[in-house]
Amino acid sequence: MILINILLILLIFLILSDLYFKNSPKSKLKLVPINYKIKKKDGLNELIIDLKITNKSKTKETMVSNINFELDFFKSKGNEYCQNFNYQEDIYIYENNKIKNLNNYWPTTIIKSNSELFVRIIYKFSNNFRKKIKYLWLKIYWEKYGHFGISNYKDCLLINLDGQKQRANDVSEIPINNKYKAFAIKTDLLGCFDNPVNTVIEYCKGIVEKNDILTIGESPLAIMQNRYISPQNLQYSLFSKALCYFFHPTSSLATACGMQLLINKIGVTRITFALFVGFLFKLVGIKGMFYRLTGSESSLIDDISGTVVPYDKSIVMGPINADLFCKEVSNHLNIDVAVVDVNDLGGVKVLASSNKKVNKILKKNLISNPAGNGDEKTPIVLIRENK
């Protein structure tokens, strides 16, 4: 009886904690990338980046008290990091249908409920710069101020300076077995400015054949959907610090930030219940019950260091609308399409597919992980039957 009372008190405590986390004041501001373009002007390369900050709150206005932008530079080969490039930065906002140059000083700006603010950043570089650098990693440090207090956030966006050029085919053939072979398609670094459907179609033009099965990794798809977050944006709690100790050190849930991301999605009560039930099933030799009870979100979180540079400092979540993505690409290319989660240990999960009949074929033929671990930048793989 005493044990039942203790468990009941614990359950009530966990439920109340979830209610507190869910209903505590939070900012509804979100930074959304729109597009970028590159042009030459006055003998310089001009990079124009358009963003918007949206306020999804129905009743609360929120202030952006400060924004700072910072650039990291990467060469194309091996994503080599570079430093000390000179450039000019200009920041603009749109007010009353007019564009206003802020002269690099961000005034405290109010964003009313259910409204948005458009921001433009223009960078000017010398012509020599374009010969050395292929990728820019734009880091945005901004402050949200409102009924929730003040919060510091960091958002990061990848800019591919060659992104508007026509992409050449770079395909590697990989034998799998006597019946099937794979074709790994090399891509540029992908980012949230890349439309997932259009990007995959463009890379596969002239390569796919009838009866091919196209697969893409879940992390590259999630990145194109802007489904990654800087750990600094997570306000981790005592629960996340405690619960992460129950996981293997290599798990993405073995850190407070990785665990807090899952808590924000499904709550402390469900995680604690799944851990308890999972422990009982382990005693009788059945593993994986925790992930079954917590759903796909728990197994698709990739903590920092789990993805290629420069995303190695971000936590990548699972993709959304994967079934719709498969359907759209399949309709355009007229082949079967699947989103998969594959690792070097032989684990293969088919998260979504345009035709469930191919799932068994993929689980058998992707065990060798022909896409590699990510450094190869071959997120798209075609599975083709030998003729």
N, C-alpha and C positions, 0 to 999 in steps of 0.2 A: 504493500500500500504506500509506504514511504517513497519507494522508487517511482511509482506512478505519479505521485504528487510532484516529485522533483522534475520528472520529464514534462509534466503539464506546465509547471512554472517556467521551465526552459523554453517550451514551445511558445508560451505567451510572450516571453521576453524577446524571442526571435521575431515573432510576428510584429510586435510593437516597434522593434528596431527597423524592420522593413518599411513599416508605415512612416516612421520618422525619415528614413532615407528618401522615400518616394515623395513625401510632401514637404520636405524642407525647402526653403527658398533657393531657386536656381536661376541662373541667367538663361534666357532663351535666344541669345545672340549666336549666330553661326556665320563663319566666313566661307564664302562660296566662290571657287574659281570660275571665271567665265570663259576667257580666251586670251591668247597672246598673238602678236605678230611682229615680224622683223622687217625693217626697211632701212634704206640708206638715206641720210639727210645731211647736207653740209659736210660731206666727206667722212661722216661717222656712221657706225651701225647703231640704229635706234631700236631698242626692244620695248614694246608697249604691252603692258600686262593689265588686264581688266579684271577686277574682283568686285564682289558685293558683300555687304554685311547685312544679314536679315535678322529682324526681331520677330520671332514666332509667338511672342506673348500676346494674348488677347486684351490684356488690361494694363500691363506694366511697361513704361518706357524705360530704357536703359541707356547709359552713357558709355561711349568709348573714350576713356580719359587719355589714352596715349597709344600710339602705334610706332614701332620701329621696324625697319626692313634691313635684312643682312643677306649677303650673297656668299655662297661657297661655289668654287669652280672645279669642274672635273673634265679631264680629257676623255676621249672616247675609248682608248685602249686600256682595258682593265679598270675603268672608272678611276683613273689616277687623280688624286686630289692636288689642286694647285692653289697658290696664294699670291697676294700682292699684285693685283691687277687694278689699274686706275679706271674709274668710271664716274660718270655724273648721274645723280639721281634726282628726279623731280616727282613730287607727289601731288595728285589732283583729286578733288572730290566734286561730285555733281550736286549742286544746290539750285533749286528752282529752275530746272532745265538749263542751267549754266554751269560750265566747268570752271573750277576755281583752283589756281595754283597755291599750294600751302607754303611754298618756300621752305620746305623741309622742317616745318614746325606744325605738329598736329594739335589743333585746338580741341579742347573737350567738346565732343559732339554728341548731341542727343539723338537717339533713334527711337521714334515713337512706336507704340504697339502696332503690330501687323504692318510694318513698313520696312524699307530697306534703304541702304546708303551705298552708292556706287563709288568705287575708288579706282583710280588709274595711276600706275607707276610707270615712269619712262626712264629707261637706262640708256646712256650713250657711251659707246665704246669706240676705240680706234679700229681701223680695218685689220690691223695685225692681230688683234684679239681673236677674231673669228677663225684664224688659221690654227690657233692653239687650243681652243676650248670648244667642247661640244655640248656639255650639260651645265646648267645653272641650278643650284639648289637654293630657292628663295625661302628664307626663314623670316617669319612674321611674328614679332613679339607684341602682344597687345593687351590692354587692360580693360576689363569690363567693370562698370561701377553702377550699383543700383540697390534695390531692396534686399538683395542677397549679401551685400557688402562689396568688397573689391576682389576681383580674381585676375590672376595673371595667366595668360594663355600663350601657347606657341603652336603655330601652324606652319607646315612646310610643303612647298610645291616644287615639282620638277619641271624645268624648262629645257626642252630639247631644241637647240639652236638649228638643228638640221631637220626638225620635225615637219617642215613644209616642203621638203624635197621629196622626190619620188624615191621609194625604197627599193633597193635591189634585192633579188632573191638570194638567200644564203641558207642552203638546205643540206643537212647531213643525213645520209642513209645509215640506219642501224639495224643489222639483222637481229631478229628476236628468236625465231625457231624455224622449223621447216615449213610452217604454214603462213606465218606473218612476218612482216618487217615494219620498221618505224622510220618516219622522216621527221627529224627535229628541225623546226624552222626558227632561225635566229632572228631576234628582233632588237630594236634599240631598247634602252631603258624605257619602261612604260611609266606613265604618270596620270594624274587625274585630269589633265587636259586632253587625254586620248579617249575618244569615244570607244567603248569596248566592242560593240558590234562592228562599226566601220573599220576599226583598227585590225581586227582579226580577219575580216573579209579582204582588206587590202593586202595583208601579208600572205594570204593564201591564193591570191589570184594567179592563175597559170600553173599552179602546183597540184591542186586537188584533182583527183580522178573519181570516176563513178565507183561507188561502194566503199570509198575511204571512210574512216571514222576520225573525226577531228576532236582532239582533246586540248583543253587549256587548264593550267594549274589554277587552283582556287585563290592563291595569294596574288598573282598578277592581275586576275580579274578584280579582286577586291581593291587593289591599289588603283586601278583605272576608275573604280567607283568611288574613290576618295574615302575608302574604308580603312584608314589608318590614323593613329592618334599618337601624339607625343606624350610620354609618361608624365610630364610636368602638368598636363591638363587634368590628371586624375587626383582627386582628393581622397587618398587611401585612408582607411579606418583601422581601428583595432581589430575588427573582424578579419579584414584581409590579411593583416600581419599574422594573425593566429592560424587561419585556415590554410594559408599557403604552405605551412610546415608539414601538412599531411601528404604532400606530393613529392615525387621523385625530383631531385635537383635539376634534371634536364627538362622537366615539364614547363610549359609556358604558364602554368598556374602555380609555380613554385616561388613566385615573387609577389610582393604586396600589390604592385601595380597590375600585373596580369590577373590576379585574383579579384582586385577591385573592379576591373572591367567586367568580369563575369557577374559580380555582385550587382553592379549597376543594371545588368541585363535581366537577371532572373531572381535576384534577392538572396539574402542570407539563409532564410528558412529552407528554401529548396536545396541549396548547396549543402547545408548541414544534414538534412534528411538523406540526400544522396550519398554523402560520405558515410553515414551510419549504415545504411542499407548495403552500400558497396563493401564495407568492412565485413558485414555478416556473410555476404556471398563469397568473399575471398576465403573465408574460413572453410567453405565447402568446395573450394577450387574453381569458382566461377569468377572470372575477371571482367572488367569493363563495364560493370553495372553503373558506376558513377556517371559515366559519359552517356549511357542510355537514358538515365533519369534526368540529366541536366540538358540534354538535347545537343544539337550540332554546334551551338555557340561555344560550348566548353572545349570541344576538340579542334575547333578551327582558329582559335586565338594563337597567333605567332608572336611571342614576346620579342623584345629587342635582341638583336644579333641573329634572329631567325630568318632574315631576308637580306637581299643583296644591298650593297652600298648604293645610295645613301639612306635607304630605308632601314638600315640596321640599328638606327636609334629610335625607331617607331614601333609601336605595337600594331600589328595588322590583324584586323578582324575578318571574319568570313564574308564572302560575297552575298549580295542580296539579289533577289529576282533571277536566280541562276536558271530556272526552268524557262523563263521568258527569253533570256539571252540565248540559250540553246535553240529554242524554236526559231528565233529571228535569223540567226546565222545559218541554221539548217535550211530554212526556206530560201535563203539567197544563194547558197552554194549547192543546194540539192544533195547534201550528204548528211549522215548522222553526226551529231555534235554532243560532247559531254564536258562537264566541269568535274575535274578530279583532284583528289588530294593524295599524292604519292610521295613516299619517302624512300631513302636508301636502304631501309631495313626490310623492304618487301611489302610494306603496308600499302594497300590500294583501296581508296574509297571513291565511289562514284556519287558525287553530290547531286548531280542533275544530268539528265540526258534527254535528247529529243526522241529517242526510241529505246525503251527499256530492254529490248532484246539484245542490245549491244553491251549491256552492263557486264554480263558473264565473260564476253570476249575481252573487254578491257581489264577486268580484274585478273585474268590469266596472263595477258600479254604486257601489262605495265609493271609487273613485279620487278623487272630489272631497272625500272625508272629511266627510260630513254631520254627524258627531258633533263636529267642531271639534277644537281642540288640547287641550282639557281645561278651560279656564277657563269654558266655557259650562255645565259640569256636566251634559252630556247624554250619559252613557256608553251609554245604551240607544237603539238606532236600529232602527226597523221599515222594512223594504223592502217596498213594496207595488206591485203591478202596476196601472197606470192602467186605469180601466174606460171 
